[in-house]
Amino acid sequence: MQDKNFDKLAHKFAKNIYGTPKGEIRAAVLWRDLSSALAPFGDKKLRILDAGGGFGFFSQKLARLGHEVVLCDISQEMLIQAQAHIDASTEPLNIELIHAPIQALSVEQNGVFDLILCHAVVEWLSDAQRTMEGLLTMLKPNGLFSLMFYNKEAMRFHALVSGNFDYVAADLKVKKKVRLTPTHPLYIQDVKQWFMDWEMTLLSQSGVRVIHDYLKKSQAADFDYQKLLQMELEYSQREPYISLGRYVHFLGISRGT
């Protein structure tokens, strides 16, 4: 089994992620969580790894705050987009680009980090848990780990409310895969167990798109997407809504040694 490379889908993928209302929701929820976790560091300049970060949406936001960022991705096309954004920036951005699978990263080659981001990556990996354990060897004591993953139970619930009962009965397996549908969605409880095994304390848990993906297909012409964004932020950290998020964001801190 091979991990997903988005070279051929780079432009479509980037547009689908942040060029739509669902992308705006994703960005807002994650940035709220990250901003809260970073607040105790004050003005300290951090070393940050964006593992599988694509064209570097969060790499750029964090670099603009003065942090040193390493952006690694398996897709050369994604990194070309990242470099174009960096070159177009009106302020210098301290971002190092590494074209490699994230499994190739190591303490010896890349050093250690105060914060590691891994967003919408694990659901494309054939061995996600082991890959994350490799990343965490590069996390400093009391470092932060931001992991966003595709929620299998929400995938199932969306299929149920859409009436796709045969798909559910087949355990969410289809003969022909949709190219942007993750191949290895995860259960929340499994990922929570990972954090326990890693001896990491969860600082926050958020559902990403807890409302958007369950909206009726047709909305009134004056539908207020800003009100939707407000409601997404309001309910994203409440149950049962967390568990309904198409993605789930866990932000943990390692125990100091």
C-alpha positions as CSV (number, residue, x, y, z in Angstrom):
1,M,0.0,0.0,0.0
2,Q,1.3,3.5,-0.9
3,D,0.7,6.8,0.8
4,K,-1.2,9.4,-1.3
5,N,0.7,11.9,-3.4
6,F,-1.3,14.9,-4.6
7,D,1.0,16.0,-7.5
8,K,-1.7,15.4,-10.1
9,L,-4.4,17.0,-8.0
10,A,-2.4,19.9,-6.5
11,H,-4.4,22.8,-7.9
12,K,-7.8,21.2,-7.4
13,F,-6.8,20.0,-3.9
14,A,-5.6,23.5,-2.8
15,K,-8.8,25.1,-4.1
16,N,-11.0,22.6,-2.4
17,I,-9.2,23.0,0.9
18,Y,-9.2,26.8,1.4
19,G,-11.1,28.3,-1.6
20,T,-14.5,27.4,-0.3
21,P,-16.8,28.0,2.7
22,K,-15.8,24.6,4.1
23,G,-12.2,25.7,3.8
24,E,-12.9,28.9,5.6
25,I,-14.4,26.9,8.4
26,R,-11.5,24.6,8.6
27,A,-9.0,27.4,8.7
28,A,-11.0,29.3,11.4
29,V,-11.4,26.3,13.8
30,L,-7.7,25.3,13.5
31,W,-6.4,28.8,13.9
32,R,-8.5,29.4,16.9
33,D,-7.2,26.2,18.5
34,L,-3.6,27.0,17.6
35,S,-3.7,30.6,18.7
36,S,-5.0,29.5,22.1
37,A,-2.3,26.9,22.6
38,L,0.5,29.3,21.4
39,A,-0.6,32.1,23.7
40,P,1.4,30.9,26.7
41,F,4.6,31.1,24.7
42,G,4.2,34.9,24.4
43,D,6.6,36.5,21.9
44,K,9.0,33.5,21.9
45,K,10.0,32.5,18.4
46,L,9.3,28.8,17.9
47,R,10.6,26.2,15.6
48,I,7.7,24.6,13.8
49,L,7.3,21.5,11.5
50,D,4.4,21.5,9.1
51,A,4.4,17.8,8.2
52,G,2.5,17.1,4.9
53,G,1.5,20.8,4.9
54,G,0.9,21.1,1.1
55,F,1.2,24.6,-0.1
56,G,1.7,25.8,3.5
57,F,-1.4,27.7,4.5
58,F,-0.6,27.5,8.2
59,S,3.2,27.6,7.6
60,Q,2.8,31.1,6.1
61,K,0.5,32.3,8.9
62,L,2.9,31.1,11.5
63,A,6.0,32.4,9.7
64,R,4.3,35.9,9.6
65,L,4.3,35.8,13.4
66,G,8.1,35.4,13.2
67,H,8.4,31.7,13.8
68,E,10.9,29.4,12.0
69,V,8.9,26.9,9.9
70,V,9.9,23.7,8.1
71,L,7.3,22.6,5.5
72,C,7.6,19.1,4.3
73,D,5.5,17.5,1.6
74,I,5.7,14.5,-0.7
75,S,4.1,16.5,-3.5
76,Q,6.5,18.6,-5.6
77,E,3.6,20.5,-7.2
78,M,2.3,21.5,-3.7
79,L,5.7,22.9,-2.8
80,I,5.9,24.8,-6.1
81,Q,2.7,26.5,-5.0
82,A,4.1,27.1,-1.5
83,Q,7.2,28.7,-3.0
84,A,5.1,31.0,-5.2
85,H,3.2,32.2,-2.1
86,I,6.4,32.7,-0.2
87,D,7.9,34.7,-3.1
88,A,4.8,36.8,-3.4
89,S,4.7,37.7,0.3
90,T,5.3,41.4,1.1
91,E,7.3,40.4,4.2
92,P,10.1,37.8,4.5
93,L,8.9,34.4,5.6
94,N,11.3,32.0,7.3
95,I,10.1,28.8,5.7
96,E,12.3,25.9,4.7
97,L,10.7,23.6,2.1
98,I,11.6,19.9,2.1
99,H,10.4,17.7,-0.8
100,A,10.1,14.2,0.9
101,P,7.7,11.8,2.5
102,I,7.3,12.8,6.1
103,Q,8.5,9.3,7.1
104,A,12.0,10.5,5.8
105,L,12.3,13.2,8.5
106,S,14.5,12.6,11.5
107,V,16.0,14.3,14.5
108,E,19.5,13.8,13.0
109,Q,18.6,15.5,9.7
110,N,16.0,18.0,10.8
111,G,16.4,18.7,14.5
112,V,13.6,19.2,17.1
113,F,10.5,21.3,17.1
114,D,8.3,23.3,19.6
115,L,5.2,22.6,17.5
116,I,4.4,19.9,14.9
117,L,1.4,20.2,12.6
118,C,0.0,17.3,10.8
119,H,-3.3,18.2,9.2
120,A,-5.4,15.9,6.9
121,V,-2.5,13.6,6.4
122,V,-3.0,10.5,8.5
123,E,-6.1,9.4,6.7
124,W,-4.0,8.9,3.5
125,L,-1.3,6.9,5.2
126,S,-1.0,3.1,5.1
127,D,0.6,3.1,8.6
128,A,-0.5,6.3,10.3
129,Q,0.2,5.4,13.9
130,R,3.8,4.4,13.2
131,T,4.4,7.5,11.1
132,M,3.1,9.8,13.8
133,E,5.3,8.1,16.3
134,G,8.3,8.9,14.1
135,L,7.3,12.6,13.9
136,L,6.9,12.8,17.7
137,T,10.6,11.8,18.1
138,M,11.3,15.3,16.8
139,L,9.0,17.0,19.4
140,K,10.6,18.9,22.3
141,P,9.6,18.1,25.9
142,N,6.5,20.2,26.6
143,G,6.1,20.6,22.8
144,L,2.7,20.9,21.0
145,F,1.3,18.4,18.5
146,S,-1.6,19.5,16.3
147,L,-3.2,16.5,14.5
148,M,-6.3,16.8,12.3
149,F,-7.8,13.6,10.9
150,Y,-10.7,12.4,8.8
151,N,-13.5,11.1,11.1
152,K,-14.8,7.7,10.1
153,E,-17.9,7.8,12.2
154,A,-18.9,11.2,10.7
155,M,-18.2,9.7,7.3
156,R,-20.7,7.0,8.2
157,F,-23.3,9.4,9.6
158,H,-23.2,11.6,6.5
159,A,-23.8,8.5,4.3
160,L,-26.7,7.5,6.5
161,V,-28.5,10.9,6.4
162,S,-27.8,11.0,2.7
163,G,-29.6,7.6,2.3
164,N,-26.5,5.8,1.0
165,F,-27.4,2.6,3.0
166,D,-25.7,0.2,0.6
167,Y,-22.4,2.2,1.1
168,V,-22.8,1.9,4.9
169,A,-23.6,-1.8,4.7
170,A,-20.4,-2.2,2.7
171,D,-18.5,-0.6,5.6
172,L,-17.9,2.5,3.5
173,K,-16.0,0.7,0.8
174,V,-16.7,1.3,-2.9
175,K,-15.4,-0.4,-6.0
176,K,-14.3,3.0,-7.5
177,K,-12.7,5.4,-5.2
178,V,-13.4,9.1,-5.4
179,R,-10.0,10.7,-5.7
180,L,-10.4,13.2,-2.8
181,T,-12.1,10.7,-0.5
182,P,-9.5,9.6,2.2
183,T,-8.5,6.0,2.0
184,H,-7.9,5.4,5.7
185,P,-10.4,7.4,7.9
186,L,-9.9,7.1,11.6
187,Y,-12.1,6.6,14.7
188,I,-11.9,9.2,17.4
189,Q,-11.4,6.7,20.2
190,D,-8.5,5.1,18.3
191,V,-6.7,8.4,18.0
192,K,-7.4,9.2,21.7
193,Q,-5.7,6.0,22.6
194,W,-2.7,7.0,20.5
195,F,-2.4,10.2,22.5
196,M,-2.6,8.2,25.8
197,D,0.0,5.7,24.5
198,W,2.3,8.7,23.6
199,E,1.8,10.1,27.1
200,M,0.5,13.4,25.6
201,T,-2.1,15.6,27.4
202,L,-5.0,16.8,25.2
203,L,-5.3,20.5,25.4
204,S,-8.3,20.8,23.1
205,Q,-10.6,18.7,20.9
206,S,-12.6,20.3,18.1
207,G,-14.9,19.1,15.3
208,V,-14.2,20.6,11.9
209,R,-17.4,21.1,9.9
210,V,-19.9,19.9,12.5
211,I,-22.8,21.7,10.6
212,H,-21.7,22.5,7.1
213,D,-21.7,18.9,5.7
214,Y,-25.2,18.2,7.1
215,L,-26.9,21.3,5.6
216,K,-29.7,20.7,3.1
217,K,-28.4,20.8,-0.4
218,S,-30.4,23.9,-1.3
219,Q,-30.3,27.0,0.8
220,A,-32.1,30.3,0.5
221,A,-30.5,32.9,-1.7
222,D,-29.7,35.1,1.3
223,F,-28.1,32.3,3.3
224,D,-25.6,33.8,5.7
225,Y,-22.3,31.9,5.5
226,Q,-20.7,34.2,8.1
227,K,-23.5,33.1,10.5
228,L,-22.7,29.5,9.6
229,L,-19.0,30.1,10.4
230,Q,-20.0,31.6,13.8
231,M,-22.1,28.6,14.6
232,E,-19.3,26.2,13.6
233,L,-16.9,27.9,16.0
234,E,-19.5,28.0,18.7
235,Y,-20.4,24.2,18.5
236,S,-17.1,22.8,17.4
237,Q,-15.9,22.1,21.0
238,R,-19.2,20.7,22.3
239,E,-20.5,17.1,22.2
240,P,-22.2,15.5,20.4
241,Y,-21.0,18.0,17.7
242,I,-17.3,17.2,18.1
243,S,-18.0,13.6,17.1
244,L,-20.0,14.7,14.1
245,G,-17.2,16.8,12.6
246,R,-16.0,15.6,9.2
247,Y,-12.6,16.2,10.6
248,V,-11.5,16.2,14.2
249,H,-8.6,18.3,15.5
250,F,-6.6,17.2,18.6
251,L,-4.1,19.5,20.1
252,G,-1.8,17.9,22.6
253,I,1.3,18.7,24.7
254,S,4.1,16.3,25.4
255,R,5.1,15.7,29.0
256,G,8.3,17.4,30.0
257,T,11.4,15.3,30.9
